[in-house]
């Protein structure tokens, strides 16, 4: 695989991680608003982990001499039902493997 293709794939992964980061923060805000403190904290911690993934991927892009594309893969899905949030979270994590 050449450098350009590697950089492209890494930037696609960054877009997916940014999407997850935004989605988890959205869930965090709504759970916090509803008084689901433990779940809100879990979503916040998960968002921070996604941010760390973005950082690691970005470092690799820069190491390869590319530029980091900070483009979000998808819009945040507006979901406020906690059960659906958990289902969506499970799907997002299973999709990333």
C-alpha positions as CSV (number, residue, x, y, z in Angstrom):
1,X,0.0,0.0,0.0
2,X,1.4,3.4,-0.9
3,X,1.6,6.4,1.4
4,X,-1.3,8.3,-0.3
5,X,-3.6,5.4,0.1
6,X,-2.6,4.9,3.7
7,X,-3.2,8.5,4.4
8,X,-6.6,8.3,2.7
9,X,-7.6,5.3,4.8
10,X,-6.4,6.9,8.0
11,X,-8.4,10.0,7.2
12,X,-11.5,7.9,6.7
13,X,-10.9,6.3,10.1
14,X,-10.5,9.8,11.6
15,X,-13.9,10.8,10.1
16,X,-15.5,7.7,11.6
17,X,-13.9,8.5,15.0
18,X,-15.1,12.1,14.9
19,X,-18.6,10.9,14.1
20,X,-18.5,8.6,17.1
21,X,-17.1,11.4,19.3
22,X,-19.9,13.8,18.3
23,X,-22.6,11.1,18.7
24,X,-21.4,10.1,22.2
25,X,-21.2,13.7,23.3
26,X,-24.8,14.2,22.0
27,X,-25.8,11.2,24.1
28,X,-23.9,12.5,27.1
29,X,-25.7,15.9,27.0
30,X,-29.2,14.3,26.8
31,X,-28.5,11.7,29.5
32,X,-27.1,14.4,31.8
33,X,-30.1,16.6,31.1
34,X,-32.4,13.7,32.1
35,X,-30.5,13.0,35.3
36,X,-28.9,9.8,34.1
37,X,-25.6,10.8,35.7
38,X,-23.8,7.4,35.5
39,X,-24.8,6.9,31.9
40,X,-24.0,10.5,31.0
41,X,-20.5,10.0,32.5
42,X,-20.0,6.7,30.6
43,X,-20.9,8.4,27.3
44,X,-18.5,11.3,28.1
45,X,-15.7,8.9,28.9
46,X,-16.4,7.0,25.7
47,X,-16.3,10.3,23.7
48,X,-12.9,11.1,25.2
49,X,-11.6,7.7,24.2
50,X,-12.8,8.4,20.6
51,X,-10.9,11.7,20.8
52,X,-7.8,9.9,21.8
53,X,-8.3,7.6,18.7
54,X,-8.5,10.7,16.5
55,X,-5.2,11.9,18.0
56,X,-3.4,8.6,17.4
57,X,-4.6,8.4,13.8
58,X,-3.7,12.0,13.2
59,X,-0.2,11.5,14.5
60,X,0.2,8.6,12.0
61,X,-1.1,10.7,9.1
62,X,1.4,13.4,10.0
63,X,4.2,10.9,10.3
64,X,3.4,9.7,6.7
65,X,3.7,13.3,5.5
66,X,0.0,13.8,5.0
67,X,-2.5,16.4,6.2
68,X,-5.2,15.5,8.7
69,X,-8.7,15.9,7.3
70,X,-11.0,16.9,10.2
71,X,-14.2,15.9,8.4
72,X,-17.0,14.2,10.3
73,X,-18.1,11.0,8.7
74,X,-21.9,11.5,9.3
75,X,-24.3,13.9,11.0
76,X,-25.3,13.2,14.6
77,X,-28.4,11.1,14.8
78,X,-31.0,12.8,17.0
79,X,-31.9,10.1,19.4
80,X,-33.1,10.8,22.9
81,X,-34.5,7.5,24.0
82,X,-31.9,5.9,26.3
83,X,-32.5,2.3,25.2
84,X,-32.1,3.4,21.6
85,X,-28.9,5.3,22.5
86,X,-27.5,2.1,24.0
87,X,-28.4,0.1,20.9
88,X,-26.9,2.7,18.6
89,X,-23.7,2.7,20.7
90,X,-23.4,-1.1,20.5
91,X,-23.8,-1.0,16.7
92,X,-21.2,1.8,16.4
93,X,-18.7,-0.2,18.4
94,X,-19.3,-3.5,16.6
95,X,-19.0,-1.7,13.3
96,X,-15.6,-0.4,14.1
97,X,-14.1,-3.9,14.4
